[in-house]
Amino acid sequence: MESNNNLNTEAVIFTDAAAMKVGTLLTEEENPSLNLRVYVTGGGCAGFQYGFSFDENKDEGDTEVVKRGVRLIVDPMSIQYLMGAEIDFQEDLQGARFVIKNPNATTTCSCGSSFL
């Protein structure tokens, strides 16, 4: 795992499964300059919620993790809540989805997208 800012390279864990799925999605988008941006916003039933988007820009202060040639970026505000979190992709009986396992979350909702 590589990181392009001065935080520990383990700031965010980007699994092989997540990187491969993002790589497939980026191939479908036909834009190799896209990054997967993971962010935290206020709201959700437990206080905060996670968001994902494709972004061509990497801003000053963003944390970047590269796995299998795929870049995951996190803004400085969101990295505070995502330190040590694992971004994974799972396919099971409930469907296919990105999952964040966050050791900093003290409370989560049943849908898994909101936390405190």
Backbone as CSV, one residue per row, in Angstrom:
resi,resn,N_x,N_y,N_z,CA_x,CA_y,CA_z,C_x,C_y,C_z
1,MET,0.842,-1.162,0.000,0.000,0.000,0.000,0.887,1.225,0.000
2,GLU,0.539,2.225,-0.780,1.309,3.450,-0.848,0.455,4.601,-0.361
3,SER,1.088,5.609,0.194,0.383,6.806,0.626,1.212,8.005,0.209
4,ASN,0.552,9.059,-0.252,1.273,10.230,-0.715,1.150,11.414,0.217
5,ASN,0.824,11.230,1.460,0.960,12.316,2.419,1.712,11.769,3.607
6,ASN,1.903,12.584,4.634,2.760,12.143,5.713,2.058,11.320,6.776
7,LEU,0.854,10.842,6.530,0.205,9.945,7.486,0.743,8.535,7.300
8,ASN,0.595,7.729,8.318,0.985,6.326,8.260,0.295,5.663,7.068
9,THR,0.999,4.770,6.369,0.412,4.105,5.207,-0.774,3.228,5.580
10,GLU,-0.961,2.945,6.868,-2.103,2.164,7.319,-3.271,3.063,7.719
11,ALA,-3.246,4.339,7.331,-4.321,5.267,7.694,-5.677,4.701,7.295
12,VAL,-5.765,4.142,6.098,-6.988,3.508,5.597,-6.571,2.211,4.912
13,ILE,-7.277,1.145,5.185,-6.984,-0.147,4.562,-7.918,-0.319,3.367
14,PHE,-7.351,-0.450,2.195,-8.080,-0.601,0.937,-7.850,-2.039,0.493
15,THR,-8.867,-2.898,0.619,-8.676,-4.321,0.356,-8.523,-4.619,-1.137
16,ASP,-7.952,-5.784,-1.422,-7.821,-6.230,-2.814,-9.187,-6.308,-3.491
17,ALA,-10.189,-6.844,-2.775,-11.532,-6.995,-3.363,-12.110,-5.637,-3.752
18,ALA,-11.937,-4.635,-2.894,-12.443,-3.292,-3.196,-11.678,-2.684,-4.357
19,ALA,-10.363,-2.825,-4.359,-9.549,-2.258,-5.440,-9.903,-2.902,-6.780
20,MET,-10.112,-4.216,-6.792,-10.465,-4.894,-8.051,-11.832,-4.428,-8.556
21,LYS,-12.805,-4.262,-7.651,-14.133,-3.808,-8.064,-14.073,-2.381,-8.590
22,VAL,-13.345,-1.513,-7.903,-13.206,-0.132,-8.373,-12.503,-0.126,-9.731
23,GLY,-11.477,-0.954,-9.880,-10.782,-1.048,-11.168,-11.724,-1.439,-12.289
24,THR,-12.631,-2.384,-12.027,-13.629,-2.796,-13.017,-14.560,-1.630,-13.351
25,LEU,-15.009,-0.918,-12.330,-15.904,0.230,-12.552,-15.200,1.336,-13.343
26,LEU,-13.922,1.568,-13.051,-13.176,2.600,-13.774,-12.966,2.214,-15.237
27,THR,-12.766,0.926,-15.485,-12.640,0.452,-16.865,-13.936,0.727,-17.630
28,GLU,-15.065,0.490,-16.969,-16.363,0.765,-17.589,-16.562,2.261,-17.847
29,GLU,-16.019,3.110,-16.984,-16.132,4.569,-17.145,-15.224,5.084,-18.259
30,GLU,-14.214,4.290,-18.626,-13.250,4.644,-19.662,-12.546,5.965,-19.366
31,ASN,-12.228,6.200,-18.083,-11.502,7.395,-17.680,-10.452,6.988,-16.641
32,PRO,-9.221,6.730,-17.080,-8.187,6.244,-16.168,-7.730,7.275,-15.131
33,SER,-8.132,8.530,-15.269,-7.694,9.547,-14.305,-8.631,9.672,-13.110
34,LEU,-9.672,8.827,-13.053,-10.600,8.891,-11.925,-10.013,8.218,-10.687
35,ASN,-10.350,8.759,-9.535,-10.001,8.198,-8.226,-11.301,7.854,-7.520
36,LEU,-11.252,6.926,-6.574,-12.392,6.687,-5.709,-12.223,7.570,-4.482
37,ARG,-13.150,8.494,-4.280,-13.128,9.359,-3.106,-14.091,8.791,-2.069
38,VAL,-13.595,8.613,-0.852,-14.410,8.172,0.271,-14.481,9.357,1.229
39,TYR,-15.687,9.672,1.698,-15.842,10.833,2.564,-16.895,10.572,3.630
40,VAL,-16.894,11.433,4.630,-17.835,11.366,5.737,-18.631,12.671,5.731
41,THR,-19.958,12.559,5.882,-20.806,13.741,5.972,-21.683,13.636,7.205
42,GLY,-22.175,14.767,7.659,-23.127,14.777,8.761,-24.456,14.238,8.272
43,GLY,-25.215,13.650,9.178,-26.516,13.100,8.806,-26.571,11.618,9.053
44,GLY,-27.642,11.017,8.628,-27.821,9.594,8.892,-28.399,9.410,10.279
45,CYS,-28.956,8.271,10.539,-29.651,8.047,11.810,-28.701,7.985,12.998
46,ALA,-27.416,7.719,12.773,-26.481,7.615,13.888,-25.560,8.832,14.009
47,GLY,-25.670,9.822,13.123,-24.863,11.032,13.253,-24.036,11.379,12.033
48,PHE,-23.302,10.418,11.478,-22.489,10.624,10.286,-22.806,9.516,9.296
49,GLN,-22.503,9.772,8.019,-22.640,8.697,7.044,-21.491,8.750,6.052
50,TYR,-21.227,7.592,5.452,-20.158,7.455,4.486,-20.674,7.770,3.092
51,GLY,-19.782,8.274,2.254,-20.118,8.491,0.858,-18.966,8.064,-0.028
52,PHE,-19.296,7.720,-1.260,-18.316,7.321,-2.261,-18.610,8.092,-3.536
53,SER,-17.572,8.539,-4.230,-17.763,9.168,-5.533,-16.479,8.989,-6.343
54,PHE,-16.611,9.148,-7.644,-15.430,9.172,-8.502,-15.024,10.624,-8.666
55,ASP,-13.726,10.887,-8.599,-13.217,12.246,-8.631,-11.914,12.257,-9.418
56,GLU,-11.782,13.195,-10.357,-10.531,13.320,-11.118,-9.475,14.090,-10.350
57,ASN,-9.894,14.842,-9.335,-8.972,15.731,-8.632,-8.534,15.164,-7.295
58,LYS,-7.270,15.363,-6.994,-6.725,15.084,-5.676,-6.336,16.438,-5.112
59,ASP,-6.951,16.812,-4.008,-6.736,18.124,-3.426,-5.577,18.113,-2.439
60,GLU,-5.042,19.289,-2.176,-3.990,19.471,-1.184,-4.454,18.907,0.157
61,GLY,-3.656,18.079,0.766,-4.001,17.522,2.061,-4.755,16.207,2.007
62,ASP,-5.223,15.793,0.825,-5.917,14.511,0.706,-4.954,13.361,1.011
63,THR,-5.454,12.339,1.657,-4.707,11.104,1.842,-4.987,10.227,0.635
64,GLU,-3.950,9.650,0.052,-4.100,8.783,-1.109,-3.539,7.411,-0.780
65,VAL,-4.321,6.382,-1.082,-3.880,5.003,-0.924,-3.998,4.357,-2.303
66,VAL,-2.931,3.723,-2.756,-2.929,3.077,-4.069,-2.857,1.567,-3.865
67,LYS,-3.791,0.863,-4.489,-3.825,-0.602,-4.401,-4.187,-1.120,-5.781
68,ARG,-3.346,-2.003,-6.324,-3.589,-2.597,-7.646,-3.789,-1.526,-8.718
69,GLY,-3.077,-0.414,-8.580,-3.150,0.669,-9.556,-4.364,1.572,-9.411
70,VAL,-5.187,1.328,-8.412,-6.394,2.122,-8.178,-6.117,3.077,-7.018
71,ARG,-6.497,4.342,-7.199,-6.267,5.352,-6.175,-7.535,5.627,-5.370
72,LEU,-7.418,5.499,-4.051,-8.480,5.861,-3.127,-8.015,7.137,-2.436
73,ILE,-8.881,8.162,-2.393,-8.502,9.416,-1.747,-9.525,9.790,-0.678
74,VAL,-9.012,10.410,0.382,-9.840,10.820,1.516,-9.429,12.239,1.898
75,ASP,-10.413,13.123,2.053,-10.117,14.509,2.418,-9.675,14.607,3.876
76,PRO,-9.016,15.722,4.253,-8.479,15.856,5.612,-9.530,15.760,6.722
77,MET,-10.736,16.267,6.521,-11.767,16.183,7.550,-12.223,14.732,7.724
78,SER,-12.446,14.033,6.626,-12.950,12.665,6.688,-11.927,11.682,7.237
79,ILE,-10.636,11.932,6.988,-9.619,10.973,7.443,-9.607,10.875,8.968
80,GLN,-10.026,11.938,9.653,-10.101,11.902,11.116,-11.037,10.790,11.589
81,TYR,-12.124,10.567,10.841,-13.123,9.564,11.201,-12.824,8.192,10.598
82,LEU,-11.930,8.155,9.611,-11.657,6.910,8.895,-10.296,6.297,9.211
83,MET,-9.533,6.894,10.130,-8.213,6.349,10.490,-8.351,4.898,10.935
84,GLY,-7.640,4.010,10.263,-7.660,2.598,10.624,-8.833,1.825,10.061
85,ALA,-9.720,2.504,9.332,-10.892,1.833,8.762,-10.487,0.988,7.553
86,GLU,-11.276,-0.038,7.296,-11.052,-0.920,6.148,-12.175,-0.709,5.146
87,ILE,-11.797,-0.397,3.901,-12.770,-0.266,2.810,-12.705,-1.571,2.031
88,ASP,-13.827,-2.290,1.996,-13.878,-3.611,1.380,-15.064,-3.670,0.426
89,PHE,-15.072,-4.676,-0.434,-16.207,-4.945,-1.320,-16.643,-6.366,-1.041
90,GLN,-17.949,-6.538,-0.778,-18.472,-7.858,-0.445,-19.640,-8.218,-1.350
91,GLU,-19.688,-9.479,-1.724,-20.825,-10.033,-2.455,-21.325,-11.218,-1.651
92,ASP,-22.601,-11.162,-1.248,-23.191,-12.253,-0.491,-24.693,-12.286,-0.767
93,LEU,-25.445,-12.989,0.054,-26.887,-13.108,-0.157,-27.610,-11.776,-0.073
94,GLN,-27.018,-10.804,0.620,-27.626,-9.477,0.726,-27.322,-8.596,-0.475
95,GLY,-26.459,-9.054,-1.358,-26.116,-8.293,-2.558,-24.641,-7.929,-2.578
96,ALA,-24.291,-7.067,-3.519,-22.914,-6.610,-3.674,-22.837,-5.161,-3.212
97,ARG,-21.814,-4.855,-2.392,-21.718,-3.508,-1.846,-20.324,-3.243,-1.298
98,PHE,-19.989,-1.952,-1.225,-18.781,-1.543,-0.525,-19.119,-1.471,0.955
99,VAL,-18.200,-1.931,1.787,-18.408,-1.971,3.225,-17.227,-1.281,3.891
100,ILE,-17.523,-0.444,4.885,-16.474,0.192,5.675,-16.523,-0.393,7.083
101,LYS,-15.416,-1.005,7.482,-15.277,-1.517,8.852,-14.449,-0.483,9.598
102,ASN,-15.117,0.278,10.458,-14.489,1.414,11.094,-14.320,1.187,12.597
103,PRO,-13.073,1.045,13.071,-12.859,0.832,14.501,-13.180,2.065,15.337
104,ASN,-13.324,3.227,14.707,-13.618,4.469,15.428,-15.108,4.676,15.667
105,ALA,-15.950,3.926,14.974,-17.398,4.094,15.103,-17.861,3.474,16.417
106,THR,-18.477,4.288,17.269,-18.973,3.778,18.544,-20.391,3.243,18.407
107,THR,-21.136,3.729,17.410,-22.508,3.298,17.156,-22.707,3.227,15.656
108,THR,-23.392,2.201,15.181,-23.739,2.122,13.763,-25.217,1.828,13.642
109,CYS,-25.763,2.103,12.445,-27.169,1.796,12.212,-27.276,0.428,11.546
110,SER,-28.462,-0.077,11.428,-28.646,-1.413,10.865,-28.330,-1.473,9.366
111,CYS,-28.389,-0.327,8.671,-28.083,-0.348,7.233,-26.588,-0.327,6.981
112,GLY,-25.785,0.020,8.006,-24.338,-0.008,7.883,-23.728,1.212,7.214
113,SER,-24.531,2.218,6.860,-23.966,3.390,6.194,-23.919,4.612,7.096
114,SER,-24.394,4.483,8.311,-24.414,5.604,9.241,-23.708,5.181,10.522
115,PHE,-22.985,6.136,11.152,-22.228,5.806,12.353,-22.054,7.028,13.224
116,LEU,-21.590,6.807,14.420,-21.251,7.877,15.351,-19.940,7.537,16.009
